Amino acid sequence: MRTIKKNDECHNKTTTNFEQWFLHQFLLLKNILNNKTIKEQFVIINGWKQEVLE
């Protein structure tokens, strides 16, 4: 019984960590897309600067 409980606690902890990681990644991406300066740098890196400026 104790082993099962321990496994459940471990599973819950892993799930929570993944949810926090996913949320962090999502917010990071959202912030990058909303930040014009970073967006322009991203565009330059991908070679789309000309298309965007025209």
N, C-alpha and C positions, 0 to 999 in steps of 0.2 A: 504493500500500500504506500509506504513511504517513497519507494523508488518511482512509482507512477506519479506521485505528487511532484517530485523533484523534476521529472521529465516535463511535466506540464508547465512548471515555473520556467524552465529553461526555454521551452517552446514559446511561451508568452513573451519572454525577454527578447528572443530573436525576432519575433514578429514586430514588437515595438521598435526595435532598433532599425528594422527595415523600413517601417512606416516613417520614422524620423528621417532616415536617409533619403527616402523617396520625396518627402515633403521638402527637404533641404534642396535637393536637386531641382525640383519643380520651381521653387521660389528663386533659386539662383538663375535658372533659365529665364524666368519671367522678368527678373531685374535686369538681366543682360539685354533682353529684347526691348525693354522700356527705356534703357539708357541710350540716348542718341549717340554719344561719343563712342561707346563700346560697339554700338550697332554699326557705325561708320567704319570702325576698325575691322569688324567682322566682315563687312562688305568688301573692303580692300583686300583682306586676306583671301577671300574667295574669288577675286577678280571681277566683281560686279560693279565696281565704282563707276565706270563709264555709263553703264545702263541706268544706274540710279540717278546720276547727274543730268542725263539728257532728258 
